[in-house]
Amino acid sequence: MSLSTLYYISRLPPRETTVELTNMTRSTALSAVRPVPRRGLSRVEAAMYLGISPSKFDELRKTGRIGPAKILDGRKLYAVEILDEFFDALPDEAHDTVDDWTVSL
């Protein structure tokens, strides 16, 4: 599977099954019933969490700007806390350089 295919698949909503209950349907997907907060994200999920592409995430990892991953059975997981610290440390844009998106009448 290509990286772009995996990225697309990771953006799909979770699969759900429905059960007929006398003119009503009920979702039985665990994520629909009880969302589970996650501490570790895959590389593609971590990039999506930060709002960047996987290739930009790789670039930031290579330059050491994003901290190391945790390893679980050979799988790399990126801690949400580390990603939050990285994002919080990014500079804010200066007010004088902000583009004015208002329309002149």
Secondary structure, DSSP 8 states (H G I E B T S, - for coil): --HHHHHHHHTS-----EEEETTEEEE--HHHHS----SEE-HHHHHHHHTS-HHHHHHHHHTT-S---EEETTEEEEEHHHHHHHHHHS----GGG--------
